[in-house]
Amino acid sequence: MTTRRHFLAAGFAAAAAPRAFAANDKIRFATIGIGGMGSADTRSALTVPGTELAAVADVYQGRLERAREVWGKQVDITRDYREILDRKDIDAVIVATPDHWHQRIAIEAMEKGKDVYCEKPMIQQVGEGRALVDAQKRTGRIIQVGSQRVSSVEYKKAQDLFAAGAIGTLNMVEAWWDRNSAIGAWQYSLPTDANEQTVSWDRFLGHAPKRPFEPVRLFRWRNYRDYGTGVAGDLFVHLFSGMHFVVGAIGPERVFATGGLRFWQDGRDVPDVMLGLYDYPKTDKHPAFTLALRVNFVSGAGESSGFRFVGSEGIMTIGRGVTLSKVPRPAAPGYTIETFPDTIQAEFLKKYREQFPPEKPNSDAMRPEIEERFQAPRGYSDHEDHHRNFFEAVRARKPVVEDATFGFRAAAPAVLSNVSYFEKRALAWDPAAMRVG
């Protein structure tokens, strides 16, 4: 086997090149929802030159206090995100709330003149998508959906290889995300001081069904259909985003999902195992193909995710870097004639050997398996690149890849997977018109 390793240093260096800005030329942003993902987003945003954290909002007082411990007393804090949207000195917001708040806050922010980095999925229900797409068009604001694979130099390399025909004609894609840990399965820690004084419970619930104070539903909100989108919205949407970026797809025309709640019997009402099948129609960018997705919260050691793009001429995988494997097909197809009469076998073999003369084995005739690997440099962060792309778009008023339309087309089949799972039926989806078929 021949193995070659390539480092994607050129793209990384270009993306990471520092830019100097005047002191009065900063982009002031605020983070709405400063939990685990909101904190990670904030840290990544602050790696971008010319950004400044002005304020944070959260319904839990302890996270507001922690934000000041981490980023300084000058950061304004509030439990009401609307106070942030009313401020004229804030240019952009990161929306990292529970899923059921994403669409509403993103629309309100754009209507208030803010650019928006909205965590995925940008919607909780498929019916919310069109209004968010329309709001972006109406307001002219920048919105970046937070699924960072579309900014990854490795996924860009996979996109280039696919476009160049490296695997021939695509016929199927497999993707998976396996986790085997309590934290990976969303059993997040509960603060000891969570009570009705430190938590704005009604603000957390929003339009979700009213219910008595129950802190586990706030701090482990991904476990509940009222506030989250389950494994499909948390993880499938990343896989849809990455795959759509690589092959230029806009979505499937048929969605079917199954699975179950197998292990994490902790009161959650969403599955911990989900498998989905998605039929993609032929377009001018790709042939018709089938996508298979899997998420399992009791699989493997730790956490792993990846892709296999299977084509007529090879297989491209994305996991720890990008790997392109080509195994040449033999010139002769072989035969299965054992059940034919002797005379027919002889006649068949005569014609077969005329068409495919036997080759004497020799060193020159040996065909190698060829594998090429492409990896980003150690320490590379597509999460930081994704924020960098957002803030550069904010500064230059240029489009982003993962705008509301792209985000909707990735989120729709993800949230429709939940509908398919709970209603036990396949669903039709029109990816071009972005509506249920």
Sequence and secondary structure as in RCSB ss.txt:
>XXXX:A:sequence
MTTRRHFLAAGFAAAAAPRAFAANDKIRFATIGIGGMGSADTRSALTVPGTELAAVADVYQGRLERAREVWGKQV
DITRDYREILDRKDIDAVIVATPDHWHQRIAIEAMEKGKDVYCEKPMIQQVGEGRALVDAQKRTGRIIQVGSQRV
SSVEYKKAQDLFAAGAIGTLNMVEAWWDRNSAIGAWQYSLPTDANEQTVSWDRFLGHAPKRPFEPVRLFRWRNYR
DYGTGVAGDLFVHLFSGMHFVVGAIGPERVFATGGLRFWQDGRDVPDVMLGLYDYPKTDKHPAFTLALRVNFVSG
AGESSGFRFVGSEGIMTIGRGVTLSKVPRPAAPGYTIETFPDTIQAEFLKKYREQFPPEKPNSDAMRPEIEERFQ
APRGYSDHEDHHRNFFEAVRARKPVVEDATFGFRAAAPAVLSNVSYFEKRALAWDPAAMRVG
>XXXX:A:secstr
 EEEEEE HHHHHHHH      TT  EEEEEE  SHHHHHHHHHHTTSTTEEEEEEE SBHHHHHHHHHHH TTS
EEES HHHHHT TT  EEEE S GGGHHHHHHHHHHTT EEEEES S SSGGGHHHHHHHHHHH   EEEE GGG
G HHHHHHHHHHHTTTT SEEEEEEEEEEESTTTTT     TT STTTB HHHHHTTS      HHHHHTGGG T
TT  HHIIIIIHHHHHHHHHHHT    SEEEEEEE  S  SS  S SEEEEEEEE   SSS  EEEEEEEETT S
SEEEEEEEEEESS EEEESSSEEEEE    SS     TTS HHHHHHHHHHHHHHS      GGG    EEEEEE
  TT  HHHHHHHHHHHHHHHT   SS HHHHHHHHHHHHHHHHHHHHTS EEEETTTTEE 
